[in-house]
Structure formats: C-alpha cells, structure tokens
Amino acid sequence: MTELVDTSAVELRRLIGTRQISPVELLQACLRRIDKVNPRLNAVTAMCVERAQDEAKAAEAKVMRGDPLPPLHGLPVGIKDLSETGGLRTTWGSPLFADHVPAKDERMVAGVRAAGAIVVGKTNVPEWGAGANTNNPVYGPTGNAWDPARICGGSSGGSGVALATSMLPICTGSDTGGSLRIPAAFSGVVGYRPSPGLVPSERRALGWTALSVVGPMGRSVADACLLMQAMASDDSRDPFATAIDPAAFAMPGRCDLSSLRVAFSEDLGFAPVDNAIRATFRERVGLFQNVFKRAEWRSPDMEGADFAFETMRAQNFLASHKERYEKHRDKLGPNIVANYEQGLKFTALDIAEGHKVQTRIFRGFQDFFREFDFLITPTVPVAPFPVDQLYVTHINGEKLRHYFHWLALTYGITLTGHPSLNLPCGLEPTGTPFGLQVIGRHRGDIPMLAFAHALEQVLARDPRTARPIPDLARLAK
C-alpha cells in the first residue's frame, strides 16, 4: 500500500500549501520510514530529530496563519555529508572529523533551509567523496535498495538510497566524476549535475576549476527541479556564479520530443562498458527512439579524456588534502592516498596538456551539439558489485587504468561542463536499476530538464522502462 512518504515532493508541497497534510504529519511519516528501512541500508547517518520536529511545528503554524510560504515549505530534506550543517555532525566520512559539528550552515544548506525545507539528517558518503562506493570508516557502507549486499554507487550514495526507499522526498548531492549521476542510476532516481556556477560554492579549494558541482536529487525530474530552485543562486565567492532567476527551475518546461535530434552512444567512443550494459542500453533505446524526429548512433570526439580528467582530478586532491596527507597519511583511506600520490607524479607539462585536451574536447562538443539537440548514454558501465569491493578492476576482461577508470562515462561529460542527469529506465539484467545519462547543450540546463521530464513521461508508460520501486517489505525483514 502506498504511504504518504511515497508521494512526490511536488505533490507533498501542494498538499502542505492547501492544508491537506501537516508538515508535522509528513515529518513523522518520514521518521517511521527511516526507522523501518535505514537499519538495513545505512543511508541516513547523523540526525537532528528534535530540531526537525520543532521546525515542523513552526512550519505548521505558518500554514495555519496563512503566512506566505516559501517553495520547499515543510518538506523534509537530507543533506549529503560533504556539506557543512550548523549544529549537525559533518564528517566527510573521515575519522579525522568523526565528531566535527560546524558552527553554521554552508551557503547551499542555508539556502535550502531558507526555502522552507526541514533538515532531518545527513546522508552517507565515501571518505572525502572519493570513489563511487559509499563506504567509510565513520559510518560504514550503504547498501543498494534492491540488494544490500551490493553497492549503491557514490559519492551521493546515501541520498540516492534515501530517495529510492522514500525515507526522504528530496536530498542534496554533489558531483565531480559522476557522484550525483552514478548513485542515482543504481537507486532508480534522478541525479542532476548542473552547469558550473548555477549552485555556487564558497568551499571549493580551487575556485577557478569547474570539475566539482553541487546539485539536487529527487525521485523525478520535477522533484529535482523543485529542490534546484532553492540551491541555485548568485555568490561572488564563486567565480563561475552568475546572476540567475532561481524560479526558472521551479518546474520543468514543455518539450516537443518529435521535433528533436537525439544522438545515442554506448561508450562515448572511449569509456569501458560491460557488454551486458551495452546490450541493455541498445534494447531500451529501441523501445523509445521512435518518439524523436531523428535518432542516430554517434559518439563525440573524446580522445585524451582519461588523461585530462586524471590530471585535473589530481590537482583537486593536491589542493584539498596536502596538510592531511603530510600530517595524517595513516588516517586517510586508500582512495585518498592513491589520488594524492598520483598527483605528485604529474609535471607542469602534464597539467598544461590536460587542460589543453579538455579545451579541445569542449570545443568539439560545441560542434557535435550543432548537429544534435541532446546526447544519451548509459550512466554506469557495470551492474552494482559487492559492497566490500572498493572498485572495479576489469571490464570485459580488460584491466582498467586506475580505481576510478570505471567512471569514464560520467567523468567524460564532467570535462565538458555540459549539464547532465540520470534518468531511471527500468532494471538491468541482474535486477538493480538501470539509468540513462542525458546530456544537454552548454549552459542549456532549462531545455535539458524539460527534455528529461518529457522523456520521463514516455518511459513511465512502459513497465520495462518505468522507474523501478524497491521491495520495502523484504528490506524491513
């Protein structure tokens, strides 16, 4: 039986605004669902229940008084544990910060709270967000909602699982090499990587690089848009930020799929992809490609993408972890150490060449998108693997370059700065969610969201492509 928490965030907000449900009632329903399934999955970590209950009562009072209500009024939200939350433990999954409680919210969190959302707790991450397996020495692993013995992806893994199981209606995430899109794919939800600067960050160590962004996650495109309008802003501390109207993200616009030219690629021409995922992708595309004006199999030129991403990723780790590596190397996990030490081996010439390659790939993408309106690929190249396995070492029998090489489908798009998102598309052959990576034009977030929303409606009509729902009764046992 469908419960209140299974209702979309957009509809929940409407029900609150029309006094058909109370924020107190909704919060209690979320807490019951968390109690029911979180012990099995470990998606929600540090919580602030008493504060949330007080805020829910205050939100209810505003509704009853007829006060103006902000866009997220009364909606419970989960905050990824890479974002600072005032008065609520923020660990980054690191033993060095196991008991850290920030004095104040970072800008994005403050914006979400100002929009009326009620922070219930933090969602689990890998240590320092490194790797796409949500497991850390502070809280342990988060399991997949379809099979807890397998990974849920990362680094926004806790958010993805909390959404898949309707513990919370909206959650925040962040993305460098795929950390919004990959866990969304493994959890059957939407993870939207915005264009750099739309969600400003005052905390990026390298403010002039656009590799890392913060973005929303939801059970649908519309739910992700609802949260995005509270996250989007302008902030002079972020050099990529620009003046925008956050209300433009309130709901996805209309889109005529029959007028569009869409390209499909199994591997972007360079990424390792398991043969079973390739076959699943081709089968799914065959079920809906006829809705477009033109559908063509084509890959952009991504030559050198692996090297470019490796050099740029290494810069981020060197800038962020120098002091921790030099003073506390023994307290850092293997992924952090591997990234840092890889960075130490790159020369200035390597860094220059990496940026040069990235620029060439970006300019090639602009030519590609003059011919096509959107590009669709698989989001992940493999099915979820065992939760105690840190990463994939081989695909189709071929050894991978390094521990994050299996993320190439998503980090390739990161290099371009183009907006992208994961759209759920049924189950893959081993029984966990399958996702489509939708990529839009440069700074084309609004049209991409409208396109994804329209395609989502098409996929929902076929049980083979509709968003899957986990078996909560089995999880609760």
Summary of the structure (lengths in Angstrom):
residues: 477
radius of gyration: 20.8
end to end distance: 16.8
largest distance: 64.1
contacts: 1833
relative contact order: 0.13
helix: 44%
strand: 15%
